[in-house]
Amino acid sequence: MIKVITYGTFDLLHHGHLNLLRRAKALGDYLIVGVTSENYDKARGKLNVKKSLAERVADVLATGLADEIIVEEYEGQKIDDIQRHNVDVFAIGSDWLDKFNYLREYCRVVYLERTKNISSTMIRDAALRVTTLGVIGSGRIANRFIPESKYVSGVDVAGVYNPRETAAAEFRDRHELRFATANLHQLLSSVDAVYIASPHHTHAEYTRAALRAGRHVLCEKPLVLTAAEATELYDLAAARDLVLLEALKSAYCPGFKHLVSLLKSGAIGQVKDISASFTKLVEGKPRELSSREAGSVTELGSYAFLPALKLLGVHYHRASFHSWRDNAGVDLFTRGLIEYPSANASFKVGLGVKTEGNLVISGTRGYAYVPAPWWKTEYFELRHENPDDVKKYFYKFDGDGLRYELDEFLRLINDRERRHSYMFSPAESIAAARLIENFRDGKNTTNIY
Ligand code: C2G
């Protein structure tokens, strides 16, 4: 018996896929089809897959051509599969010409002519509503956002707003956008959605204005600095059936999401303690240290709070802080404790002190260790009492990682059933604002200078 194997995403199954499967099947007596898992597609940068793994498997099954279907979950799996299943022929479309020659060591490799003028991307684009996006602010993060947006389909970044017209115009030219304006209403009337990357103290006002104008909002962290304001803005978004999403990139990246799911399903027992750090050294007197809402907690706290909010919930009963501040009162380093009824989360954030940026989550059956920089979660380990019992997980965090939050934002806009992200929910975002508020009210804070 001649066994043939082929692989694909098979999203929105079309006649190009059918032609491929038919010819692959004709190369032998038994056809195994590997369908890519959602995580694997994300890891290889394919963020725009529309159908779930279950739907794609069902579509391949319905062709009647596959004798066996397997799931492709990681890079390098093809070699394992070919050996495990005693495969004689590996077949793939000619768009992959020469890419799989390394498999010749294990079996025959056949490149089949790709069917012209049809692809999942073409079908997706034809069905896709393109969201026109305006950027508010033109600083560091906004500059990183534009290249990232090129990796996400269904978005057209049209223009930029900055109250300083020359800054807006420079940004427009640098990124070849269609317009730049110093008039917020002009921006809001020209787009479907906005990405807010302006200084923290302006977030509330811009978010409110955009929602009132009927525009979806993706706002950089921290969304706002008080729970009341965060609640008001999420209520406003809900009342207008608009998406409001806080752009906290770690929450949306593949590795962190999987870590949360694993721990939620009991991989280390009950979580009893979390320790997360995020520090960076900054030179001179940048915005992080000189703006109205400067300091390491407002700048970096959202990241440090995230593991606690995801794993222990939003109902902490007390938060306390110890800060080292400069002469102007700006916190350069803060260590804090978030107390829950039956667990604790501690964190360190710093703009003037550098420390190890890892994340350790301790449970009743083991612990998760995410090495620095944990906020990318490219790798983590689940460790247990037995030092040999270590599970290792690898992920990709592509580019600056802003593509993941934009992808989620567009999914929410296009999926009218789902207005809130489970990856970082309004309740979690409101709790993050409450923690920043707790810090800023100074009640449970001690300071050194
Ligand atoms: N295909 C084709 N003609 C088209 C479109 C696709 O012959 N017009 C083929 C591809 O060459 C591939 C298969 O159909 O062999 C599945 O295509 P995709 O779903 O696009 O899968 P892909 O992302 O190419 O993944 O490990 C995954 C594989 O490497 C292929």
Boltz pocket constraint, residues with backbone or C-beta under 6 A from the ligand:
constraints:
  - pocket:
      binder: B
      contacts: [[A, 7], [A, 8], [A, 9], [A, 10], [A, 11], [A, 16], [A, 17], [A, 20], [A, 36], [A, 72], [A, 91], [A, 92], [A, 93], [A, 94], [A, 95], [A, 96], [A, 112], [A, 113], [A, 114], [A, 115], [A, 116], [A, 117], [A, 118], [A, 119], [A, 120]]
      max_distance: 6.0
